[in-house]
Amino acid sequence: MSLIEIRKRSLTIETTYHEGGPVATQPLKLAAACAVIRNPYAGRYEPDLLPFMAELRQLGTLLAQELVETLGGKECIEVYSKAAIVGVNGEMEHGAVWHEAGGWAMREVLGEPKAIVPAAKAVAATGYRLMVPLHYIHAAYVRSHFNSMEVGIQDAPRPNEILFALVMGTGGRVHARLGGLTKDQVSVHDGQR
């Protein structure tokens, strides 16, 4: 029997044309794919979470593929992240399983990008919103690509649920102009795995 029972999914897309300055030549698109599932361990301690983590790779792949299709193909993706919001009958570790499962899925779908996948997680009440950090997929230190996106669903997670999210985007911040390492200057040790 599967440990993954999806109640609902959502897909949110933000398109930024400008931040008060000139209209960008290419608008920035950020997208978040979320899935709300029953928490198989809500209300009890489970010593072995590895089977759950392994099975979540399938969910991660589903969400990652949806994001890649939504944003125009893997060659268009420049930033990524992942998040989990655990309902109050769960524990932080139930969200931490997404580190490996969600990160593995995005790397697999995107062709093995080099940077770690940033993350955010929380144990919270229904309707909680979480700011998710984003950075460049091939090197964590590319300053122009430091960004964030809010994830959440109005009726989730319920106490016995978990909301898992993946976030991807097509570029750095619109009007980024704070210097630092650029994506064209990335080499080994610039925040790569």
N, C-alpha and C positions, 0 to 999 in steps of 0.2 A: 504494500500500500504506500502511495506517495506521501511524503511529508509536506508537499506543497499543494495547498488548496487556495486558489485565487478567488477573492470576492470581487475585486474590481481592478481596473487599470486606468491610468490617465496618461495623456501626452500633452505637455504644455510647450508652446513655442513663443519666444520673444524675438522680435526683430527691432534692432536699434538703428535708426537712420542718422541721428546726430545726438550730441550731448550739449546742445546749446551753441555749438560752433557750426562750421559748414557741413552740409549733408555729405556723408561718406560716399566715396565712389562705390564701395561694396558694403551694403548694410551688414551688421553683425547679427547672426542668428544663434541663439542659445535654445536648447531644447532639453526637457526633462521627461523621462519615461518612468512612470511609477507603477508598482504592483502592490496591492494590499492582500496579504495572505493571513490565514489562520496561523497563530503561533502554536506549534505543536507542543511547546514546553511551558505554556503560560500557567502560572500558579504552582509550578513545581521545579525542583532542581534536577537537571539532567547532567550527569557527569561527562557524557560523550556527545559533543555537538558536531563531530566530524562527519557523520552521515548526512546531517542537515546541510552543512557547508558544501559537501560534494554535490548534493542534489540541487542546490541553489545555482550551480553553474548553468543549468539549463534555463532557468529564469533569467539569469544575467545575459545569456546569449540572446534570448528573445527580445529583451529590452534594448540591448546594444544594437541588434540588427534593425529594430524599429527606428532608433535614433539615426543610424547611418542612412537609411532610406529617406527619412524625413529631411535630413540636412544635405542631401544631394550626392551621397557616396563617400567612401572612406577617405578619398583624396581631399575632401573638403573639410575634414575634421582637424582642428588645431588645439582645442582644449577639452579637458574631461574632468570628471569627478564622480563620486558615489556617495550615497547617504542611506541611513536607516533611522526610522522612528519606531521605537518599540512601545506598544501599549503598556499601560501601568501594571498589568499582571505578569509582565515579562521582566527581563533583566538586560543590562547593557551588553552582556556577552551574546545574547540572542541577536543583537544588531551587528556585533563585531564579526559574525560569520560572513558578512557581506564583503569584508575587506578582501578576502581571497576570492570568493565566488564572483563578485561584481567586477573586481579588478582583472581577474583572469579572463572573464568573458569579453571585456572591452579590449584587452590586448589581443586576444584571439581574433576578434572581428576586425580590428583595425590594422592587423599585420605586425604585431609586436612593437608598439612604440616604446621608447627608451625610458621615459620618466615614470616614477611612481605615480599612482593614482591617488590624489588627495581625497579626504573623506570627512564626513561629519556624521555624528550619531547622537541619539538622545533617547531616554525613556520619558514618555510624555503622555498627556491626555489627548483625547480626540480633538482634531482640528489644529494641532500644533504645527507651526511652520518652522522650517529649518533653513538657515542660510548655508549654502554649500560652496566651499572654495573651489576655484578652477585654476588650472595652470596649463602651460604648453605641454603637449603630449610627448615631446622628444627631449625636454630638459626642464626641470622644475624651476630654474632660475631666470627664465625669460620674463623680465619685469612687465613688459607691455601686455602679457597674457594673464597676469594676476587679476582675477575677477571673481564674481560670485553670482549665484542664482538661488532664488527661494524655491523650495519644494514643500509640498503638503497637499492634503485633500481635506475638504471641509468635514467629512464624516469619518475620518480615519486618522490614526489607527484606533479601533475600538479596543477596550482593555485586553482582549485575548488575541490581538492581531499585531502584525508588523507591516509597516510601509517600507518597501525597498525602492530606491531610486537610483537611476544613472543619469548623468548630465553630460552633454557634449555641446560644442559650439564651433563655429566656423572661423574664429579668429580672436585676436586680442581686443582690448578695449577700443571703442571708437575714440579717436583723438588722443591716443596714448602718446605722451611726449615727455616722459620722465627719465629718458636715458636708460643706461644699463645694458645688459646683454640682449642682443636681438636674436631672433630665430635663425638668421643667416650666419651668426657667429658661433653657434653651438658646436662644442667639441666635447670630448670625453671629460668627465668630472664636473660638468655644468648641471648637476642635478639629474644625472642619469643613473639607471639601475646598475 
